[in-house]
Amino acid sequence: MDALAEKQGELKAVLDRLQLLNDDLDLKKTKLAELEDAKEMCEKKLVRAEKLLGGLGGEKIRWTQTAKDLASLFGNVAGDVLVSAGVVAYLGPFTADFRMEQIAEWVKGCHDLEIPCSETITLAGTLGDPVKIRMWNIAGEIRIIIIRIFDNHFV
C-alpha cells in the first residue's frame, strides 16, 4: 500500500506539473495570437504608410513647383497690380481688343522702366481670388460673373 500511495503522490505531482504546463501553454498561445494580430496590424499600417509616402513624394514635386511659381508671381506683383489698376481705372468703357492692345503696351512700358511684371496679365489672375473662382466654377456661375465683369468693366 505504501508503494501505491507513493505512486499516487508521484502521479499527483506529475499531474499538477502537467496542469501548470498546460496553463502556461494556454497563456503562451494567447500571447502568440495577440502578437500575430499585432504583426498583421503593423503590416497593414506599413502598407498604408508606404502608400502615403509615395503620394507625398509627388506632393513634394508639386509644392516645389508651386513655390517657384509663387516666387515669380511675388516678384512681379508691383507691375501686375499697376497694370490691373490701370485696367480698372481707365479701360472699362473700351472694347476688348483695345483693352488687350493697351495692356500689352502698358506691360511693355513696365519692362522699359524696369518694373517687374508678368508677360501676360489678366485682371482675374491678378486681383481674383482663386478659391472663389473655383467655387463659382463648381457652382456653374463663373460664366455669368465673368461676362458681367468683362462686358461692363474689365478685360
CNS distance restraints for C-alpha pairs under 8 A (distance, minus, plus):
assign (resid   1 and name CA) (resid   5 and name CA) 6.18 0.50 0.50
assign (resid   2 and name CA) (resid   6 and name CA) 5.95 0.50 0.50
assign (resid   3 and name CA) (resid   7 and name CA) 5.97 0.50 0.50
assign (resid   4 and name CA) (resid   8 and name CA) 5.97 0.50 0.50
assign (resid   5 and name CA) (resid   9 and name CA) 6.04 0.50 0.50
assign (resid   6 and name CA) (resid  10 and name CA) 6.21 0.50 0.50
assign (resid   7 and name CA) (resid  11 and name CA) 6.00 0.50 0.50
assign (resid   8 and name CA) (resid  12 and name CA) 6.02 0.50 0.50
assign (resid   9 and name CA) (resid  13 and name CA) 6.15 0.50 0.50
assign (resid  10 and name CA) (resid  14 and name CA) 6.10 0.50 0.50
assign (resid  11 and name CA) (resid  15 and name CA) 5.97 0.50 0.50
assign (resid  12 and name CA) (resid  16 and name CA) 5.94 0.50 0.50
assign (resid  13 and name CA) (resid  17 and name CA) 6.04 0.50 0.50
assign (resid  14 and name CA) (resid  18 and name CA) 5.95 0.50 0.50
assign (resid  15 and name CA) (resid  19 and name CA) 6.04 0.50 0.50
assign (resid  16 and name CA) (resid  20 and name CA) 6.25 0.50 0.50
assign (resid  17 and name CA) (resid  21 and name CA) 6.20 0.50 0.50
assign (resid  18 and name CA) (resid  22 and name CA) 6.04 0.50 0.50
assign (resid  19 and name CA) (resid  23 and name CA) 6.04 0.50 0.50
assign (resid  20 and name CA) (resid  24 and name CA) 6.08 0.50 0.50
assign (resid  21 and name CA) (resid  25 and name CA) 5.98 0.50 0.50
assign (resid  22 and name CA) (resid  26 and name CA) 6.17 0.50 0.50
assign (resid  23 and name CA) (resid  27 and name CA) 6.32 0.50 0.50
assign (resid  24 and name CA) (resid  28 and name CA) 6.15 0.50 0.50
assign (resid  25 and name CA) (resid  29 and name CA) 6.08 0.50 0.50
assign (resid  26 and name CA) (resid  30 and name CA) 6.19 0.50 0.50
assign (resid  27 and name CA) (resid  31 and name CA) 6.12 0.50 0.50
assign (resid  28 and name CA) (resid  32 and name CA) 5.98 0.50 0.50
assign (resid  29 and name CA) (resid  33 and name CA) 6.19 0.50 0.50
assign (resid  30 and name CA) (resid  34 and name CA) 6.26 0.50 0.50
assign (resid  31 and name CA) (resid  35 and name CA) 6.13 0.50 0.50
assign (resid  32 and name CA) (resid  36 and name CA) 6.09 0.50 0.50
assign (resid  33 and name CA) (resid  37 and name CA) 6.19 0.50 0.50
assign (resid  34 and name CA) (resid  38 and name CA) 6.15 0.50 0.50
assign (resid  35 and name CA) (resid  39 and name CA) 6.00 0.50 0.50
assign (resid  36 and name CA) (resid  40 and name CA) 6.14 0.50 0.50
assign (resid  37 and name CA) (resid  41 and name CA) 6.16 0.50 0.50
assign (resid  38 and name CA) (resid  42 and name CA) 6.11 0.50 0.50
assign (resid  39 and name CA) (resid  43 and name CA) 6.17 0.50 0.50
assign (resid  40 and name CA) (resid  44 and name CA) 6.31 0.50 0.50
assign (resid  41 and name CA) (resid  45 and name CA) 6.20 0.50 0.50
assign (resid  42 and name CA) (resid  46 and name CA) 5.99 0.50 0.50
assign (resid  43 and name CA) (resid  47 and name CA) 6.25 0.50 0.50
assign (resid  44 and name CA) (resid  48 and name CA) 6.26 0.50 0.50
assign (resid  45 and name CA) (resid  49 and name CA) 5.98 0.50 0.50
assign (resid  46 and name CA) (resid  50 and name CA) 6.10 0.50 0.50
assign (resid  47 and name CA) (resid  51 and name CA) 6.31 0.50 0.50
assign (resid  48 and name CA) (resid  52 and name CA) 6.15 0.50 0.50
assign (resid  49 and name CA) (resid  53 and name CA) 6.05 0.50 0.50
assign (resid  50 and name CA) (resid  54 and name CA) 6.05 0.50 0.50
assign (resid  51 and name CA) (resid  55 and name CA) 6.22 0.50 0.50
assign (resid  52 and name CA) (resid  56 and name CA) 6.11 0.50 0.50
assign (resid  53 and name CA) (resid  57 and name CA) 6.14 0.50 0.50
assign (resid  54 and name CA) (resid  58 and name CA) 6.96 0.50 0.50
assign (resid  55 and name CA) (resid  59 and name CA) 6.49 0.50 0.50
assign (resid  56 and name CA) (resid  60 and name CA) 6.19 0.50 0.50
assign (resid  57 and name CA) (resid  61 and name CA) 6.88 0.50 0.50
assign (resid  58 and name CA) (resid  62 and name CA) 6.41 0.50 0.50
assign (resid  59 and name CA) (resid  63 and name CA) 5.89 0.50 0.50
assign (resid  60 and name CA) (resid  64 and name CA) 5.96 0.50 0.50
assign (resid  61 and name CA) (resid  65 and name CA) 6.30 0.50 0.50
assign (resid  62 and name CA) (resid  66 and name CA) 6.12 0.50 0.50
assign (resid  63 and name CA) (resid  67 and name CA) 6.02 0.50 0.50
assign (resid  64 and name CA) (resid  68 and name CA) 6.35 0.50 0.50
assign (resid  65 and name CA) (resid  69 and name CA) 6.17 0.50 0.50
assign (resid  66 and name CA) (resid  70 and name CA) 6.05 0.50 0.50
assign (resid  67 and name CA) (resid  71 and name CA) 6.09 0.50 0.50
assign (resid  68 and name CA) (resid  72 and name CA) 6.30 0.50 0.50
assign (resid  69 and name CA) (resid  73 and name CA) 6.18 0.50 0.50
assign (resid  70 and name CA) (resid  74 and name CA) 5.88 0.50 0.50
assign (resid  71 and name CA) (resid  75 and name CA) 6.17 0.50 0.50
assign (resid  72 and name CA) (resid  76 and name CA) 6.38 0.50 0.50
assign (resid  73 and name CA) (resid  77 and name CA) 5.96 0.50 0.50
assign (resid  73 and name CA) (resid 118 and name CA) 7.62 0.50 0.50
assign (resid  75 and name CA) (resid 116 and name CA) 6.74 0.50 0.50
assign (resid  75 and name CA) (resid 117 and name CA) 7.69 0.50 0.50
assign (resid  76 and name CA) (resid  80 and name CA) 6.11 0.50 0.50
assign (resid  76 and name CA) (resid 116 and name CA) 4.88 0.50 0.50
assign (resid  76 and name CA) (resid 117 and name CA) 4.23 0.50 0.50
assign (resid  76 and name CA) (resid 118 and name CA) 5.87 0.50 0.50
assign (resid  77 and name CA) (resid  81 and name CA) 5.90 0.50 0.50
assign (resid  77 and name CA) (resid 116 and name CA) 7.62 0.50 0.50
assign (resid  77 and name CA) (resid 117 and name CA) 6.60 0.50 0.50
assign (resid  78 and name CA) (resid  82 and name CA) 6.12 0.50 0.50
assign (resid  78 and name CA) (resid 115 and name CA) 7.34 0.50 0.50
assign (resid  78 and name CA) (resid 116 and name CA) 6.82 0.50 0.50
assign (resid  78 and name CA) (resid 117 and name CA) 6.84 0.50 0.50
assign (resid  79 and name CA) (resid  83 and name CA) 6.16 0.50 0.50
assign (resid  79 and name CA) (resid 107 and name CA) 7.81 0.50 0.50
assign (resid  79 and name CA) (resid 110 and name CA) 6.52 0.50 0.50
assign (resid  79 and name CA) (resid 115 and name CA) 5.80 0.50 0.50
assign (resid  79 and name CA) (resid 116 and name CA) 5.47 0.50 0.50
assign (resid  79 and name CA) (resid 117 and name CA) 4.29 0.50 0.50
assign (resid  79 and name CA) (resid 118 and name CA) 7.45 0.50 0.50
assign (resid  80 and name CA) (resid  84 and name CA) 6.05 0.50 0.50
assign (resid  80 and name CA) (resid 117 and name CA) 5.22 0.50 0.50
assign (resid  80 and name CA) (resid 118 and name CA) 6.40 0.50 0.50
assign (resid  80 and name CA) (resid 121 and name CA) 6.45 0.50 0.50
assign (resid  80 and name CA) (resid 126 and name CA) 6.48 0.50 0.50
assign (resid  81 and name CA) (resid  85 and name CA) 5.89 0.50 0.50
assign (resid  81 and name CA) (resid 126 and name CA) 6.69 0.50 0.50
assign (resid  81 and name CA) (resid 127 and name CA) 7.73 0.50 0.50
assign (resid  82 and name CA) (resid  86 and name CA) 6.34 0.50 0.50
assign (resid  83 and name CA) (resid  87 and name CA) 6.26 0.50 0.50
assign (resid  83 and name CA) (resid 103 and name CA) 6.92 0.50 0.50
assign (resid  83 and name CA) (resid 106 and name CA) 6.54 0.50 0.50
assign (resid  83 and name CA) (resid 107 and name CA) 7.15 0.50 0.50
assign (resid  83 and name CA) (resid 121 and name CA) 7.78 0.50 0.50
assign (resid  84 and name CA) (resid  88 and name CA) 6.26 0.50 0.50
assign (resid  84 and name CA) (resid 121 and name CA) 7.69 0.50 0.50
assign (resid  84 and name CA) (resid 122 and name CA) 7.49 0.50 0.50
assign (resid  84 and name CA) (resid 123 and name CA) 5.70 0.50 0.50
assign (resid  84 and name CA) (resid 126 and name CA) 7.02 0.50 0.50
assign (resid  84 and name CA) (resid 127 and name CA) 7.59 0.50 0.50
assign (resid  85 and name CA) (resid  89 and name CA) 5.98 0.50 0.50
assign (resid  86 and name CA) (resid  90 and name CA) 5.65 0.50 0.50
assign (resid  86 and name CA) (resid  91 and name CA) 7.15 0.50 0.50
assign (resid  87 and name CA) (resid  91 and name CA) 4.91 0.50 0.50
assign (resid  87 and name CA) (resid  92 and name CA) 6.95 0.50 0.50
assign (resid  87 and name CA) (resid  99 and name CA) 7.65 0.50 0.50
assign (resid  87 and name CA) (resid 103 and name CA) 7.54 0.50 0.50
assign (resid  87 and name CA) (resid 123 and name CA) 7.70 0.50 0.50
assign (resid  87 and name CA) (resid 154 and name CA) 6.48 0.50 0.50
assign (resid  87 and name CA) (resid 155 and name CA) 7.19 0.50 0.50
assign (resid  88 and name CA) (resid  92 and name CA) 6.39 0.50 0.50
assign (resid  88 and name CA) (resid 153 and name CA) 7.07 0.50 0.50
assign (resid  88 and name CA) (resid 154 and name CA) 6.20 0.50 0.50
assign (resid  91 and name CA) (resid  99 and name CA) 6.08 0.50 0.50
assign (resid  91 and name CA) (resid 153 and name CA) 7.56 0.50 0.50
assign (resid  91 and name CA) (resid 154 and name CA) 6.78 0.50 0.50
assign (resid  91 and name CA) (resid 155 and name CA) 7.83 0.50 0.50
assign (resid  92 and name CA) (resid 152 and name CA) 6.71 0.50 0.50
assign (resid  92 and name CA) (resid 153 and name CA) 4.25 0.50 0.50
assign (resid  92 and name CA) (resid 154 and name CA) 5.29 0.50 0.50
assign (resid  92 and name CA) (resid 155 and name CA) 7.75 0.50 0.50
assign (resid  93 and name CA) (resid 152 and name CA) 7.50 0.50 0.50
assign (resid  93 and name CA) (resid 153 and name CA) 6.90 0.50 0.50
assign (resid  94 and name CA) (resid  98 and name CA) 6.40 0.50 0.50
assign (resid  94 and name CA) (resid  99 and name CA) 6.48 0.50 0.50
assign (resid  95 and name CA) (resid  99 and name CA) 6.19 0.50 0.50
assign (resid  96 and name CA) (resid 100 and name CA) 6.18 0.50 0.50
assign (resid  96 and name CA) (resid 155 and name CA) 6.24 0.50 0.50
assign (resid  97 and name CA) (resid 101 and name CA) 6.31 0.50 0.50
assign (resid  98 and name CA) (resid 102 and name CA) 6.06 0.50 0.50
assign (resid  99 and name CA) (resid 103 and name CA) 6.06 0.50 0.50
assign (resid  99 and name CA) (resid 155 and name CA) 6.36 0.50 0.50
assign (resid 100 and name CA) (resid 104 and name CA) 6.20 0.50 0.50
assign (resid 100 and name CA) (resid 155 and name CA) 7.33 0.50 0.50
assign (resid 101 and name CA) (resid 105 and name CA) 6.26 0.50 0.50
assign (resid 102 and name CA) (resid 106 and name CA) 6.12 0.50 0.50
assign (resid 103 and name CA) (resid 107 and name CA) 6.09 0.50 0.50
assign (resid 103 and name CA) (resid 121 and name CA) 7.68 0.50 0.50
assign (resid 104 and name CA) (resid 108 and name CA) 6.21 0.50 0.50
assign (resid 104 and name CA) (resid 120 and name CA) 7.99 0.50 0.50
assign (resid 105 and name CA) (resid 109 and name CA) 6.14 0.50 0.50
assign (resid 106 and name CA) (resid 110 and name CA) 6.14 0.50 0.50
assign (resid 107 and name CA) (resid 111 and name CA) 6.31 0.50 0.50
assign (resid 107 and name CA) (resid 117 and name CA) 6.96 0.50 0.50
assign (resid 107 and name CA) (resid 118 and name CA) 7.70 0.50 0.50
assign (resid 107 and name CA) (resid 119 and name CA) 6.91 0.50 0.50
assign (resid 108 and name CA) (resid 112 and name CA) 6.13 0.50 0.50
assign (resid 109 and name CA) (resid 113 and name CA) 6.17 0.50 0.50
assign (resid 110 and name CA) (resid 114 and name CA) 6.02 0.50 0.50
assign (resid 110 and name CA) (resid 115 and name CA) 4.87 0.50 0.50
assign (resid 110 and name CA) (resid 116 and name CA) 6.82 0.50 0.50
assign (resid 110 and name CA) (resid 117 and name CA) 6.87 0.50 0.50
assign (resid 111 and name CA) (resid 115 and name CA) 5.67 0.50 0.50
assign (resid 111 and name CA) (resid 116 and name CA) 6.54 0.50 0.50
assign (resid 111 and name CA) (resid 117 and name CA) 7.25 0.50 0.50
assign (resid 121 and name CA) (resid 125 and name CA) 7.02 0.50 0.50
assign (resid 121 and name CA) (resid 126 and name CA) 7.06 0.50 0.50
assign (resid 122 and name CA) (resid 126 and name CA) 6.14 0.50 0.50
assign (resid 122 and name CA) (resid 155 and name CA) 7.17 0.50 0.50
assign (resid 123 and name CA) (resid 127 and name CA) 5.72 0.50 0.50
assign (resid 123 and name CA) (resid 128 and name CA) 6.94 0.50 0.50
assign (resid 123 and name CA) (resid 154 and name CA) 7.25 0.50 0.50
assign (resid 123 and name CA) (resid 155 and name CA) 6.58 0.50 0.50
assign (resid 124 and name CA) (resid 128 and name CA) 4.32 0.50 0.50
assign (resid 124 and name CA) (resid 129 and name CA) 7.73 0.50 0.50
assign (resid 128 and name CA) (resid 133 and name CA) 7.36 0.50 0.50
assign (resid 129 and name CA) (resid 133 and name CA) 6.19 0.50 0.50
assign (resid 130 and name CA) (resid 134 and name CA) 5.99 0.50 0.50
assign (resid 131 and name CA) (resid 135 and name CA) 6.22 0.50 0.50
assign (resid 132 and name CA) (resid 136 and name CA) 6.14 0.50 0.50
assign (resid 133 and name CA) (resid 137 and name CA) 6.18 0.50 0.50
assign (resid 133 and name CA) (resid 142 and name CA) 6.96 0.50 0.50
assign (resid 134 and name CA) (resid 138 and name CA) 6.18 0.50 0.50
assign (resid 135 and name CA) (resid 139 and name CA) 6.10 0.50 0.50
assign (resid 136 and name CA) (resid 140 and name CA) 5.91 0.50 0.50
assign (resid 136 and name CA) (resid 141 and name CA) 4.95 0.50 0.50
assign (resid 136 and name CA) (resid 142 and name CA) 4.96 0.50 0.50
assign (resid 137 and name CA) (resid 141 and name CA) 6.10 0.50 0.50
assign (resid 137 and name CA) (resid 142 and name CA) 5.17 0.50 0.50
assign (resid 141 and name CA) (resid 145 and name CA) 6.43 0.50 0.50
assign (resid 142 and name CA) (resid 146 and name CA) 5.93 0.50 0.50
assign (resid 143 and name CA) (resid 147 and name CA) 5.95 0.50 0.50
assign (resid 144 and name CA) (resid 148 and name CA) 6.19 0.50 0.50
assign (resid 145 and name CA) (resid 149 and name CA) 6.15 0.50 0.50
assign (resid 146 and name CA) (resid 150 and name CA) 5.83 0.50 0.50
assign (resid 147 and name CA) (resid 151 and name CA) 5.62 0.50 0.50
assign (resid 148 and name CA) (resid 152 and name CA) 5.76 0.50 0.50
assign (resid 148 and name CA) (resid 153 and name CA) 7.78 0.50 0.50
assign (resid 149 and name CA) (resid 153 and name CA) 5.42 0.50 0.50
assign (resid 149 and name CA) (resid 154 and name CA) 5.76 0.50 0.50
assign (resid 149 and name CA) (resid 155 and name CA) 7.83 0.50 0.50
assign (resid 150 and name CA) (resid 154 and name CA) 4.76 0.50 0.50
assign (resid 150 and name CA) (resid 155 and name CA) 5.30 0.50 0.50
